[in-house]
């Protein structure tokens, strides 16, 4: 059973690694739909959104690209 966007997009589908460019446009809608289905509060939804954003940045090595 999938309980978080990171669990689904990273561990179960590998979309974070292979389709990260598409996810940047869809991540909010994806989290919102999971929130609707799983009955998350606004606070929980915001936390899941932040977790997904951080995971996407880590997978894309954003922290390395910012250091010049």
PDB file of N, CA, C, O and CB in Angstrom:
ATOM      1  N   UNK A   1       0.842  -1.175   0.000  1.00  0.00           N
ATOM      2  CA  UNK A   1       0.000   0.000   0.000  1.00  0.00           C
ATOM      3  C   UNK A   1       0.889   1.241   0.000  1.00  0.00           C
ATOM      4  O   UNK A   1       1.803   1.360   0.816  1.00  0.00           O
ATOM      5  CB  UNK A   1      -0.959  -0.003   1.217  1.00  0.00           C
ATOM      6  N   UNK A   2       0.622   2.130  -0.889  1.00  0.00           N
ATOM      7  CA  UNK A   2       1.385   3.371  -1.004  1.00  0.00           C
ATOM      8  C   UNK A   2       0.805   4.404  -0.045  1.00  0.00           C
ATOM      9  O   UNK A   2      -0.402   4.644  -0.027  1.00  0.00           O
ATOM     10  CB  UNK A   2       1.368   3.905  -2.467  1.00  0.00           C
ATOM     11  N   UNK A   3       1.686   5.014   0.755  1.00  0.00           N
ATOM     12  CA  UNK A   3       1.226   5.983   1.736  1.00  0.00           C
ATOM     13  C   UNK A   3       1.794   7.381   1.535  1.00  0.00           C
ATOM     14  O   UNK A   3       1.407   8.311   2.241  1.00  0.00           O
ATOM     15  CB  UNK A   3       1.571   5.508   3.098  1.00  0.00           C
ATOM     16  N   UNK A   4       2.713   7.542   0.575  1.00  0.00           N
ATOM     17  CA  UNK A   4       3.273   8.870   0.334  1.00  0.00           C
ATOM     18  C   UNK A   4       3.677   9.008  -1.131  1.00  0.00           C
ATOM     19  O   UNK A   4       3.935   8.011  -1.805  1.00  0.00           O
ATOM     20  CB  UNK A   4       4.488   9.128   1.258  1.00  0.00           C
ATOM     21  N   UNK A   5       3.729  10.242  -1.620  1.00  0.00           N
ATOM     22  CA  UNK A   5       4.163  10.465  -2.998  1.00  0.00           C
ATOM     23  C   UNK A   5       5.593   9.974  -3.238  1.00  0.00           C
ATOM     24  O   UNK A   5       5.886   9.428  -4.302  1.00  0.00           O
ATOM     25  CB  UNK A   5       4.061  11.944  -3.341  1.00  0.00           C
ATOM     26  N   UNK A   6       6.478  10.162  -2.269  1.00  0.00           N
ATOM     27  CA  UNK A   6       7.859   9.708  -2.430  1.00  0.00           C
ATOM     28  C   UNK A   6       7.902   8.186  -2.536  1.00  0.00           C
ATOM     29  O   UNK A   6       8.627   7.641  -3.368  1.00  0.00           O
ATOM     30  CB  UNK A   6       8.735  10.193  -1.251  1.00  0.00           C
ATOM     31  N   UNK A   7       7.147   7.517  -1.716  1.00  0.00           N
ATOM     32  CA  UNK A   7       7.095   6.054  -1.771  1.00  0.00           C
ATOM     33  C   UNK A   7       6.686   5.595  -3.168  1.00  0.00           C
ATOM     34  O   UNK A   7       7.331   4.719  -3.743  1.00  0.00           O
ATOM     35  CB  UNK A   7       6.110   5.501  -0.712  1.00  0.00           C
ATOM     36  N   UNK A   8       5.648   6.163  -3.703  1.00  0.00           N
ATOM     37  CA  UNK A   8       5.160   5.756  -5.024  1.00  0.00           C
ATOM     38  C   UNK A   8       6.125   6.168  -6.145  1.00  0.00           C
ATOM     39  O   UNK A   8       6.498   5.346  -6.982  1.00  0.00           O
ATOM     40  CB  UNK A   8       3.779   6.365  -5.279  1.00  0.00           C
ATOM     41  N   UNK A   9       6.516   7.425  -6.152  1.00  0.00           N
ATOM     42  CA  UNK A   9       7.295   7.947  -7.276  1.00  0.00           C
ATOM     43  C   UNK A   9       8.761   7.540  -7.257  1.00  0.00           C
ATOM     44  O   UNK A   9       9.409   7.529  -8.304  1.00  0.00           O
ATOM     45  CB  UNK A   9       7.206   9.434  -7.294  1.00  0.00           C
ATOM     46  N   UNK A  10       9.291   7.209  -6.102  1.00  0.00           N
ATOM     47  CA  UNK A  10      10.695   6.819  -6.010  1.00  0.00           C
ATOM     48  C   UNK A  10      10.839   5.309  -5.905  1.00  0.00           C
ATOM     49  O   UNK A  10      11.519   4.691  -6.725  1.00  0.00           O
ATOM     50  CB  UNK A  10      11.359   7.493  -4.811  1.00  0.00           C
ATOM     51  N   UNK A  11      10.224   4.725  -4.931  1.00  0.00           N
ATOM     52  CA  UNK A  11      10.456   3.317  -4.636  1.00  0.00           C
ATOM     53  C   UNK A  11       9.674   2.354  -5.525  1.00  0.00           C
ATOM     54  O   UNK A  11      10.169   1.284  -5.878  1.00  0.00           O
ATOM     55  CB  UNK A  11      10.115   3.051  -3.215  1.00  0.00           C
ATOM     56  N   UNK A  12       8.472   2.734  -5.878  1.00  0.00           N
ATOM     57  CA  UNK A  12       7.632   1.771  -6.605  1.00  0.00           C
ATOM     58  C   UNK A  12       7.628   1.963  -8.119  1.00  0.00           C
ATOM     59  O   UNK A  12       7.392   1.004  -8.853  1.00  0.00           O
ATOM     60  CB  UNK A  12       6.226   1.859  -6.103  1.00  0.00           C
ATOM     61  N   UNK A  13       7.881   3.170  -8.599  1.00  0.00           N
ATOM     62  CA  UNK A  13       7.850   3.398 -10.054  1.00  0.00           C
ATOM     63  C   UNK A  13       9.148   3.932 -10.629  1.00  0.00           C
ATOM     64  O   UNK A  13       9.335   3.895 -11.845  1.00  0.00           O
ATOM     65  CB  UNK A  13       6.754   4.349 -10.386  1.00  0.00           C
ATOM     66  N   UNK A  14      10.047   4.427  -9.795  1.00  0.00           N
ATOM     67  CA  UNK A  14      11.300   5.051 -10.230  1.00  0.00           C
ATOM     68  C   UNK A  14      11.082   6.295 -11.101  1.00  0.00           C
ATOM     69  O   UNK A  14      12.000   6.718 -11.803  1.00  0.00           O
ATOM     70  CB  UNK A  14      12.131   4.041 -10.995  1.00  0.00           C
ATOM     71  N   UNK A  15       9.910   6.871 -11.066  1.00  0.00           N
ATOM     72  CA  UNK A  15       9.627   8.072 -11.857  1.00  0.00           C
ATOM     73  C   UNK A  15      10.517   9.248 -11.465  1.00  0.00           C
ATOM     74  O   UNK A  15      10.830  10.089 -12.308  1.00  0.00           O
ATOM     75  CB  UNK A  15       8.169   8.465 -11.702  1.00  0.00           C
ATOM     76  N   UNK A  16      10.925   9.319 -10.214  1.00  0.00           N
ATOM     77  CA  UNK A  16      11.780  10.428  -9.780  1.00  0.00           C
ATOM     78  C   UNK A  16      13.115  10.372 -10.508  1.00  0.00           C
ATOM     79  O   UNK A  16      13.695  11.413 -10.820  1.00  0.00           O
ATOM     80  CB  UNK A  16      12.000  10.388  -8.250  1.00  0.00           C
ATOM     81  N   UNK A  17      13.601   9.182 -10.779  1.00  0.00           N
ATOM     82  CA  UNK A  17      14.871   9.051 -11.483  1.00  0.00           C
ATOM     83  C   UNK A  17      14.729   9.168 -13.000  1.00  0.00           C
ATOM     84  O   UNK A  17      15.588   9.752 -13.661  1.00  0.00           O
ATOM     85  CB  UNK A  17      15.506   7.732 -11.138  1.00  0.00           C
ATOM     86  N   UNK A  18      13.661   8.621 -13.544  1.00  0.00           N
ATOM     87  CA  UNK A  18      13.547   8.525 -14.996  1.00  0.00           C
ATOM     88  C   UNK A  18      12.592   9.518 -15.647  1.00  0.00           C
ATOM     89  O   UNK A  18      12.608   9.670 -16.868  1.00  0.00           O
ATOM     90  CB  UNK A  18      13.120   7.169 -15.349  1.00  0.00           C
ATOM     91  N   UNK A  19      11.758  10.201 -14.855  1.00  0.00           N
ATOM     92  CA  UNK A  19      10.805  11.167 -15.408  1.00  0.00           C
ATOM     93  C   UNK A  19      10.693  12.408 -14.538  1.00  0.00           C
ATOM     94  O   UNK A  19       9.620  13.004 -14.445  1.00  0.00           O
ATOM     95  CB  UNK A  19       9.434  10.526 -15.566  1.00  0.00           C
ATOM     96  N   UNK A  20      11.776  12.798 -13.909  1.00  0.00           N
ATOM     97  CA  UNK A  20      11.766  13.937 -12.985  1.00  0.00           C
ATOM     98  C   UNK A  20      11.374  15.231 -13.681  1.00  0.00           C
ATOM     99  O   UNK A  20      10.732  16.089 -13.075  1.00  0.00           O
ATOM    100  CB  UNK A  20      13.131  14.100 -12.337  1.00  0.00           C
ATOM    101  N   UNK A  21      11.752  15.383 -14.949  1.00  0.00           N
ATOM    102  CA  UNK A  21      11.409  16.608 -15.674  1.00  0.00           C
ATOM    103  C   UNK A  21       9.905  16.776 -15.792  1.00  0.00           C
ATOM    104  O   UNK A  21       9.406  17.899 -15.712  1.00  0.00           O
ATOM    105  CB  UNK A  21      12.041  16.600 -17.063  1.00  0.00           C
ATOM    106  N   UNK A  22       9.179  15.699 -15.977  1.00  0.00           N
ATOM    107  CA  UNK A  22       7.718  15.755 -16.061  1.00  0.00           C
ATOM    108  C   UNK A  22       7.087  15.993 -14.685  1.00  0.00           C
ATOM    109  O   UNK A  22       6.061  16.664 -14.572  1.00  0.00           O
ATOM    110  CB  UNK A  22       7.172  14.456 -16.671  1.00  0.00           C
ATOM    111  N   UNK A  23       7.698  15.447 -13.662  1.00  0.00           N
ATOM    112  CA  UNK A  23       7.141  15.573 -12.310  1.00  0.00           C
ATOM    113  C   UNK A  23       7.157  16.998 -11.790  1.00  0.00           C
ATOM    114  O   UNK A  23       6.307  17.372 -10.982  1.00  0.00           O
ATOM    115  CB  UNK A  23       7.900  14.691 -11.358  1.00  0.00           C
ATOM    116  N   UNK A  24       8.100  17.788 -12.237  1.00  0.00           N
ATOM    117  CA  UNK A  24       8.157  19.165 -11.743  1.00  0.00           C
ATOM    118  C   UNK A  24       6.880  19.930 -12.074  1.00  0.00           C
ATOM    119  O   UNK A  24       6.508  20.857 -11.356  1.00  0.00           O
ATOM    120  CB  UNK A  24       9.366  19.889 -12.333  1.00  0.00           C
ATOM    121  N   UNK A  25       6.212  19.548 -13.154  1.00  0.00           N
ATOM    122  CA  UNK A  25       4.965  20.201 -13.547  1.00  0.00           C
ATOM    123  C   UNK A  25       3.738  19.553 -12.898  1.00  0.00           C
ATOM    124  O   UNK A  25       2.684  20.180 -12.792  1.00  0.00           O
ATOM    125  CB  UNK A  25       4.821  20.170 -15.059  1.00  0.00           C
ATOM    126  N   UNK A  26       3.879  18.312 -12.472  1.00  0.00           N
ATOM    127  CA  UNK A  26       2.727  17.546 -11.999  1.00  0.00           C
ATOM    128  C   UNK A  26       2.726  17.279 -10.493  1.00  0.00           C
ATOM    129  O   UNK A  26       1.749  16.747  -9.965  1.00  0.00           O
ATOM    130  CB  UNK A  26       2.672  16.246 -12.724  1.00  0.00           C
ATOM    131  N   UNK A  27       3.807  17.640  -9.796  1.00  0.00           N
ATOM    132  CA  UNK A  27       3.937  17.201  -8.410  1.00  0.00           C
ATOM    133  C   UNK A  27       2.830  17.720  -7.504  1.00  0.00           C
ATOM    134  O   UNK A  27       2.357  16.983  -6.639  1.00  0.00           O
ATOM    135  CB  UNK A  27       5.261  17.635  -7.868  1.00  0.00           C
ATOM    136  N   UNK A  28       2.407  18.955  -7.676  1.00  0.00           N
ATOM    137  CA  UNK A  28       1.359  19.493  -6.815  1.00  0.00           C
ATOM    138  C   UNK A  28       0.030  18.770  -7.040  1.00  0.00           C
ATOM    139  O   UNK A  28      -0.665  18.432  -6.082  1.00  0.00           O
ATOM    140  CB  UNK A  28       1.190  20.994  -7.064  1.00  0.00           C
ATOM    141  N   UNK A  29      -0.317  18.536  -8.289  1.00  0.00           N
ATOM    142  CA  UNK A  29      -1.561  17.829  -8.599  1.00  0.00           C
ATOM    143  C   UNK A  29      -1.514  16.397  -8.075  1.00  0.00           C
ATOM    144  O   UNK A  29      -2.513  15.871  -7.584  1.00  0.00           O
ATOM    145  CB  UNK A  29      -1.818  17.830 -10.115  1.00  0.00           C
ATOM    146  N   UNK A  30      -0.359  15.781  -8.183  1.00  0.00           N
ATOM    147  CA  UNK A  30      -0.210  14.414  -7.707  1.00  0.00           C
ATOM    148  C   UNK A  30      -0.428  14.341  -6.191  1.00  0.00           C
ATOM    149  O   UNK A  30      -1.165  13.482  -5.706  1.00  0.00           O
ATOM    150  CB  UNK A  30       1.180  13.869  -8.076  1.00  0.00           C
ATOM    151  N   UNK A  31       0.210  15.240  -5.455  1.00  0.00           N
ATOM    152  CA  UNK A  31       0.061  15.264  -4.001  1.00  0.00           C
ATOM    153  C   UNK A  31      -1.380  15.604  -3.620  1.00  0.00           C
ATOM    154  O   UNK A  31      -1.936  15.006  -2.698  1.00  0.00           O
ATOM    155  CB  UNK A  31       1.038  16.281  -3.371  1.00  0.00           C
ATOM    156  N   UNK A  32      -1.978  16.548  -4.316  1.00  0.00           N
ATOM    157  CA  UNK A  32      -3.368  16.919  -4.019  1.00  0.00           C
ATOM    158  C   UNK A  32      -4.317  15.737  -4.211  1.00  0.00           C
ATOM    159  O   UNK A  32      -5.244  15.555  -3.421  1.00  0.00           O
ATOM    160  CB  UNK A  32      -3.808  18.088  -4.909  1.00  0.00           C
ATOM    161  N   UNK A  33      -4.099  14.941  -5.242  1.00  0.00           N
ATOM    162  CA  UNK A  33      -4.966  13.782  -5.479  1.00  0.00           C
ATOM    163  C   UNK A  33      -4.760  12.721  -4.397  1.00  0.00           C
ATOM    164  O   UNK A  33      -5.727  12.119  -3.930  1.00  0.00           O
ATOM    165  CB  UNK A  33      -4.692  13.180  -6.874  1.00  0.00           C
ATOM    166  N   UNK A  34      -3.515  12.490  -3.998  1.00  0.00           N
ATOM    167  CA  UNK A  34      -3.273  11.538  -2.918  1.00  0.00           C
ATOM    168  C   UNK A  34      -3.914  12.044  -1.622  1.00  0.00           C
ATOM    169  O   UNK A  34      -4.466  11.260  -0.851  1.00  0.00           O
ATOM    170  CB  UNK A  34      -1.751  11.310  -2.721  1.00  0.00           C
ATOM    171  N   UNK A  35      -3.840  13.347  -1.390  1.00  0.00           N
ATOM    172  CA  UNK A  35      -4.443  13.935  -0.191  1.00  0.00           C
ATOM    173  C   UNK A  35      -5.955  13.714  -0.193  1.00  0.00           C
ATOM    174  O   UNK A  35      -6.549  13.404   0.840  1.00  0.00           O
ATOM    175  CB  UNK A  35      -4.121  15.445  -0.106  1.00  0.00           C
ATOM    176  N   UNK A  36      -6.561  13.876  -1.353  1.00  0.00           N
ATOM    177  CA  UNK A  36      -8.015  13.675  -1.458  1.00  0.00           C
ATOM    178  C   UNK A  36      -8.385  12.223  -1.178  1.00  0.00           C
ATOM    179  O   UNK A  36      -9.312  11.950  -0.415  1.00  0.00           O
ATOM    180  CB  UNK A  36      -8.520  14.086  -2.856  1.00  0.00           C
ATOM    181  N   UNK A  37      -7.665  11.299  -1.792  1.00  0.00           N
ATOM    182  CA  UNK A  37      -7.971   9.875  -1.650  1.00  0.00           C
ATOM    183  C   UNK A  37      -7.683   9.375  -0.233  1.00  0.00           C
ATOM    184  O   UNK A  37      -8.444   8.579   0.317  1.00  0.00           O
ATOM    185  CB  UNK A  37      -7.165   9.060  -2.664  1.00  0.00           C
ATOM    186  N   UNK A  38      -6.585   9.847   0.349  1.00  0.00           N
ATOM    187  CA  UNK A  38      -6.172   9.349   1.663  1.00  0.00           C
ATOM    188  C   UNK A  38      -6.668  10.206   2.835  1.00  0.00           C
ATOM    189  O   UNK A  38      -6.426   9.871   3.995  1.00  0.00           O
ATOM    190  CB  UNK A  38      -4.673   9.264   1.713  1.00  0.00           C
ATOM    191  N   UNK A  39      -7.360  11.308   2.534  1.00  0.00           N
ATOM    192  CA  UNK A  39      -7.952  12.137   3.575  1.00  0.00           C
ATOM    193  C   UNK A  39      -6.957  12.905   4.415  1.00  0.00           C
ATOM    194  O   UNK A  39      -7.143  13.047   5.624  1.00  0.00           O
ATOM    195  CB  UNK A  39      -8.767  11.299   4.459  1.00  0.00           C
ATOM    196  N   UNK A  40      -5.885  13.410   3.783  1.00  0.00           N
ATOM    197  CA  UNK A  40      -4.874  14.170   4.526  1.00  0.00           C
ATOM    198  C   UNK A  40      -5.390  15.549   4.906  1.00  0.00           C
ATOM    199  O   UNK A  40      -6.207  16.139   4.199  1.00  0.00           O
ATOM    200  CB  UNK A  40      -3.592  14.304   3.700  1.00  0.00           C
ATOM    201  N   UNK A  41      -4.904  16.049   6.022  1.00  0.00           N
ATOM    202  CA  UNK A  41      -5.183  17.429   6.435  1.00  0.00           C
ATOM    203  C   UNK A  41      -4.325  18.364   5.585  1.00  0.00           C
ATOM    204  O   UNK A  41      -3.449  17.917   4.845  1.00  0.00           O
ATOM    205  CB  UNK A  41      -4.896  17.638   7.970  1.00  0.00           C
ATOM    206  N   UNK A  42      -4.584  19.655   5.698  1.00  0.00           N
ATOM    207  CA  UNK A  42      -3.774  20.641   4.965  1.00  0.00           C
ATOM    208  C   UNK A  42      -2.317  20.586   5.413  1.00  0.00           C
ATOM    209  O   UNK A  42      -1.402  20.728   4.602  1.00  0.00           O
ATOM    210  CB  UNK A  42      -4.337  22.066   5.170  1.00  0.00           C
ATOM    211  N   UNK A  43      -2.111  20.380   6.701  1.00  0.00           N
ATOM    212  CA  UNK A  43      -0.752  20.317   7.233  1.00  0.00           C
ATOM    213  C   UNK A  43      -0.010  19.094   6.706  1.00  0.00           C
ATOM    214  O   UNK A  43       1.158  19.177   6.327  1.00  0.00           O
ATOM    215  CB  UNK A  43      -0.780  20.295   8.763  1.00  0.00           C
ATOM    216  N   UNK A  44      -0.703  17.963   6.687  1.00  0.00           N
ATOM    217  CA  UNK A  44      -0.087  16.732   6.184  1.00  0.00           C
ATOM    218  C   UNK A  44       0.202  16.835   4.691  1.00  0.00           C
ATOM    219  O   UNK A  44       1.236  16.365   4.216  1.00  0.00           O
ATOM    220  CB  UNK A  44      -0.994  15.526   6.461  1.00  0.00           C
ATOM    221  N   UNK A  45      -0.710  17.448   3.965  1.00  0.00           N
ATOM    222  CA  UNK A  45      -0.509  17.648   2.529  1.00  0.00           C
ATOM    223  C   UNK A  45       0.713  18.529   2.279  1.00  0.00           C
ATOM    224  O   UNK A  45       1.526  18.233   1.404  1.00  0.00           O
ATOM    225  CB  UNK A  45      -1.764  18.278   1.887  1.00  0.00           C
ATOM    226  N   UNK A  46       0.839  19.594   3.034  1.00  0.00           N
ATOM    227  CA  UNK A  46       1.996  20.483   2.891  1.00  0.00           C
ATOM    228  C   UNK A  46       3.292  19.756   3.225  1.00  0.00           C
ATOM    229  O   UNK A  46       4.307  19.965   2.560  1.00  0.00           O
ATOM    230  CB  UNK A  46       1.839  21.716   3.791  1.00  0.00           C
ATOM    231  N   UNK A  47       3.272  18.914   4.235  1.00  0.00           N
ATOM    232  CA  UNK A  47       4.463  18.152   4.613  1.00  0.00           C
ATOM    233  C   UNK A  47       4.853  17.164   3.519  1.00  0.00           C
ATOM    234  O   UNK A  47       6.036  17.004   3.220  1.00  0.00           O
ATOM    235  CB  UNK A  47       4.227  17.408   5.932  1.00  0.00           C
ATOM    236  N   UNK A  48       3.874  16.509   2.926  1.00  0.00           N
ATOM    237  CA  UNK A  48       4.152  15.559   1.839  1.00  0.00           C
ATOM    238  C   UNK A  48       4.673  16.296   0.609  1.00  0.00           C
ATOM    239  O   UNK A  48       5.556  15.797  -0.088  1.00  0.00           O
ATOM    240  CB  UNK A  48       2.881  14.751   1.478  1.00  0.00           C
ATOM    241  N   UNK A  49       4.128  17.482   0.343  1.00  0.00           N
ATOM    242  CA  UNK A  49       4.601  18.299  -0.786  1.00  0.00           C
ATOM    243  C   UNK A  49       6.065  18.697  -0.571  1.00  0.00           C
ATOM    244  O   UNK A  49       6.873  18.636  -1.497  1.00  0.00           O
ATOM    245  CB  UNK A  49       3.714  19.571  -0.958  1.00  0.00           C
ATOM    246  N   UNK A  50       6.395  19.100   0.646  1.00  0.00           N
ATOM    247  CA  UNK A  50       7.772  19.493   0.968  1.00  0.00           C
ATOM    248  C   UNK A  50       8.721  18.296   0.862  1.00  0.00           C
ATOM    249  O   UNK A  50       9.835  18.420   0.353  1.00  0.00           O
ATOM    250  CB  UNK A  50       7.842  20.100   2.387  1.00  0.00           C
ATOM    251  N   UNK A  51       8.274  17.157   1.338  1.00  0.00           N
ATOM    252  CA  UNK A  51       9.092  15.945   1.256  1.00  0.00           C
ATOM    253  C   UNK A  51       9.367  15.571  -0.202  1.00  0.00           C
ATOM    254  O   UNK A  51      10.491  15.209  -0.551  1.00  0.00           O
ATOM    255  CB  UNK A  51       8.395  14.777   1.982  1.00  0.00           C
ATOM    256  N   UNK A  52       8.345  15.657  -1.047  1.00  0.00           N
ATOM    257  CA  UNK A  52       8.511  15.337  -2.462  1.00  0.00           C
ATOM    258  C   UNK A  52       9.442  16.332  -3.137  1.00  0.00           C
ATOM    259  O   UNK A  52      10.301  15.939  -3.926  1.00  0.00           O
ATOM    260  CB  UNK A  52       7.155  15.319  -3.171  1.00  0.00           C
ATOM    261  N   UNK A  53       9.284  17.603  -2.839  1.00  0.00           N
ATOM    262  CA  UNK A  53      10.150  18.627  -3.422  1.00  0.00           C
ATOM    263  C   UNK A  53      11.610  18.381  -3.044  1.00  0.00           C
ATOM    264  O   UNK A  53      12.498  18.451  -3.894  1.00  0.00           O
ATOM    265  CB  UNK A  53       9.710  20.028  -2.962  1.00  0.00           C
ATOM    266  N   UNK A  54      11.851  18.097  -1.773  1.00  0.00           N
ATOM    267  CA  UNK A  54      13.212  17.841  -1.309  1.00  0.00           C
ATOM    268  C   UNK A  54      13.796  16.600  -1.983  1.00  0.00           C
ATOM    269  O   UNK A  54      14.965  16.598  -2.370  1.00  0.00           O
ATOM    270  CB  UNK A  54      13.234  17.674   0.218  1.00  0.00           C
ATOM    271  N   UNK A  55      13.006  15.565  -2.122  1.00  0.00           N
ATOM    272  CA  UNK A  55      13.483  14.336  -2.753  1.00  0.00           C
ATOM    273  C   UNK A  55      13.794  14.571  -4.221  1.00  0.00           C
ATOM    274  O   UNK A  55      14.795  14.062  -4.724  1.00  0.00           O
ATOM    275  CB  UNK A  55      12.447  13.217  -2.606  1.00  0.00           C
ATOM    276  N   UNK A  56      12.960  15.330  -4.920  1.00  0.00           N
ATOM    277  CA  UNK A  56      13.227  15.659  -6.324  1.00  0.00           C
ATOM    278  C   UNK A  56      14.521  16.459  -6.460  1.00  0.00           C
ATOM    279  O   UNK A  56      15.319  16.201  -7.361  1.00  0.00           O
ATOM    280  CB  UNK A  56      12.052  16.452  -6.923  1.00  0.00           C
ATOM    281  N   UNK A  57      14.730  17.423  -5.572  1.00  0.00           N
ATOM    282  CA  UNK A  57      15.956  18.220  -5.615  1.00  0.00           C
ATOM    283  C   UNK A  57      17.183  17.358  -5.356  1.00  0.00           C
ATOM    284  O   UNK A  57      18.216  17.541  -5.999  1.00  0.00           O
ATOM    285  CB  UNK A  57      15.890  19.355  -4.593  1.00  0.00           C
ATOM    286  N   UNK A  58      17.078  16.432  -4.433  1.00  0.00           N
ATOM    287  CA  UNK A  58      18.201  15.534  -4.141  1.00  0.00           C
ATOM    288  C   UNK A  58      18.485  14.622  -5.329  1.00  0.00           C
ATOM    289  O   UNK A  58      19.646  14.410  -5.679  1.00  0.00           O
ATOM    290  CB  UNK A  58      17.908  14.691  -2.884  1.00  0.00           C
ATOM    291  N   UNK A  59      17.450  14.084  -5.948  1.00  0.00           N
ATOM    292  CA  UNK A  59      17.624  13.175  -7.078  1.00  0.00           C
ATOM    293  C   UNK A  59      18.214  13.888  -8.291  1.00  0.00           C
ATOM    294  O   UNK A  59      18.942  13.282  -9.078  1.00  0.00           O
ATOM    295  CB  UNK A  59      16.291  12.540  -7.450  1.00  0.00           C
ATOM    296  N   UNK A  60      17.902  15.173  -8.440  1.00  0.00           N
ATOM    297  CA  UNK A  60      18.405  15.938  -9.582  1.00  0.00           C
ATOM    298  C   UNK A  60      19.720  16.626  -9.266  1.00  0.00           C
ATOM    299  O   UNK A  60      20.258  17.359 -10.096  1.00  0.00           O
ATOM    300  CB  UNK A  60      17.381  16.969 -10.018  1.00  0.00           C
ATOM    301  N   UNK A  61      20.246  16.389  -8.054  1.00  0.00           N
ATOM    302  CA  UNK A  61      21.527  16.963  -7.606  1.00  0.00           C
ATOM    303  C   UNK A  61      21.517  18.491  -7.666  1.00  0.00           C
ATOM    304  O   UNK A  61      22.525  19.118  -7.992  1.00  0.00           O
ATOM    305  CB  UNK A  61      22.679  16.421  -8.464  1.00  0.00           C
ATOM    306  N   UNK A  62      20.376  19.072  -7.349  1.00  0.00           N
ATOM    307  CA  UNK A  62      20.213  20.528  -7.379  1.00  0.00           C
ATOM    308  C   UNK A  62      21.227  21.219  -6.483  1.00  0.00           C
ATOM    309  O   UNK A  62      21.746  22.277  -6.838  1.00  0.00           O
ATOM    310  CB  UNK A  62      18.801  20.914  -6.956  1.00  0.00           C
ATOM    311  N   UNK A  63      21.512  20.640  -5.335  1.00  0.00           N
ATOM    312  CA  UNK A  63      22.455  21.255  -4.400  1.00  0.00           C
ATOM    313  C   UNK A  63      23.861  21.349  -4.987  1.00  0.00           C
ATOM    314  O   UNK A  63      24.607  22.264  -4.639  1.00  0.00           O
ATOM    315  CB  UNK A  63      22.491  20.465  -3.098  1.00  0.00           C
ATOM    316  N   UNK A  64      24.235  20.438  -5.856  1.00  0.00           N
ATOM    317  CA  UNK A  64      25.552  20.504  -6.493  1.00  0.00           C
ATOM    318  C   UNK A  64      25.578  21.536  -7.629  1.00  0.00           C
ATOM    319  O   UNK A  64      26.585  22.210  -7.847  1.00  0.00           O
ATOM    320  CB  UNK A  64      25.947  19.121  -7.033  1.00  0.00           C
ATOM    321  N   UNK A  65      24.475  21.646  -8.333  1.00  0.00           N
ATOM    322  CA  UNK A  65      24.404  22.551  -9.466  1.00  0.00           C
ATOM    323  C   UNK A  65      24.386  24.011  -9.019  1.00  0.00           C
ATOM    324  O   UNK A  65      24.780  24.887  -9.789  1.00  0.00           O
ATOM    325  CB  UNK A  65      23.174  22.247 -10.299  1.00  0.00           C
ATOM    326  N   UNK A  66      23.943  24.292  -7.802  1.00  0.00           N
ATOM    327  CA  UNK A  66      23.875  25.654  -7.308  1.00  0.00           C
ATOM    328  C   UNK A  66      25.230  26.169  -6.860  1.00  0.00           C
ATOM    329  O   UNK A  66      25.445  27.380  -6.804  1.00  0.00           O
ATOM    330  CB  UNK A  66      22.896  25.742  -6.173  1.00  0.00           C
ATOM    331  N   UNK A  67      26.137  25.273  -6.543  1.00  0.00           N
ATOM    332  CA  UNK A  67      27.476  25.681  -6.111  1.00  0.00           C
ATOM    333  C   UNK A  67      28.375  25.838  -7.335  1.00  0.00           C
ATOM    334  O   UNK A  67      28.681  24.860  -8.018  1.00  0.00           O
ATOM    335  CB  UNK A  67      28.081  24.646  -5.113  1.00  0.00           C
ATOM    336  N   UNK A  68      28.786  27.049  -7.602  1.00  0.00           N
ATOM    337  CA  UNK A  68      29.627  27.264  -8.770  1.00  0.00           C
ATOM    338  C   UNK A  68      31.027  27.640  -8.385  1.00  0.00           C
ATOM    339  O   UNK A  68      31.870  27.857  -9.255  1.00  0.00           O
ATOM    340  CB  UNK A  68      29.044  28.325  -9.650  1.00  0.00           C
TER     341      UNK A  68
END
